[in-house]
Amino acid sequence: MKLERKHALVLLGIAVWNVVTYVTFIKNLAATNGRPTGYYVAHTVLIVVNLGIAGLLGRWGYRALKAERTATD
């Protein structure tokens, strides 16, 4: 399957959205006090996994855009 420009833009949009929302989540998590350690561990794992997914989707989107640019040139 060949990714088109619209697919690349969707992937990049999702990646940016994940980064923005999880950076906000990090700030909110840092502001909480008095929670059990398991709460922080579980949410930190969620943050790391979702930022990893954002990085992967962003890389795929960037490569798809780059491949389309070189194919049209």
N, C-alpha and C positions, 0 to 999 in steps of 0.2 A: 504494500500500500504506500502510495506516495502522499506525503503531507503537503497540502496546499498552504497558501499564505494565511487563509482564514483559520486553518487548524493551528498554525504556528502562533497566531495572535491570541487564540483562545488559550493555548498552553501557557504563553507568557502572561496573559491576564490572570489565570488561576495561580500561577507562581507568585506574582506580585501580590495578589489578594491574600494568599497564605502568609507571606512574609509580613504584610501590614497587620493582619489580624493577630498573628502570633507574637509580634513585637509588642503590640498592645497587651496581649495576654501576659507576657513576661513582666511588663511594668505593673500590671494589676496583681500578679502573683507576688512580686517583690514587696508590694505594699501591705500584704496580709501578714498578720501576726497571730500567734497562738494556735496554729494548726498542728496536727500530728505530723511527724516526719514522713509517714507514708503518703500524705496529701501532697507534699512537695516533690517527693520522688516520682509519684505517678504523673503529676502534671509536667514535671521536667522531662520525663520520657515522652509524653505526648508532644511537647514542644520540639524536642530534638527530632523525633520521627517526622513530624509535619514540616519542619524546616528542611529536612533531607528530601522529602517529597517535593517541596517547592523548588529546591535546587535541581532535582532531576527533571521536573517538568520545564523549568526555565532553560536548562541545557538542551532538551529536546526541541523546544520552541525556537531557540536561537539557531540551532543547527538546521532546522527546517527552513527558517528564513534565509539563512546563509546559502543553503543548497538551492533554494529557488532563485535567489539573486544571481548565483553563478550559472544556473541553467538558462536564465533569460538573457544573460549578457553575451 
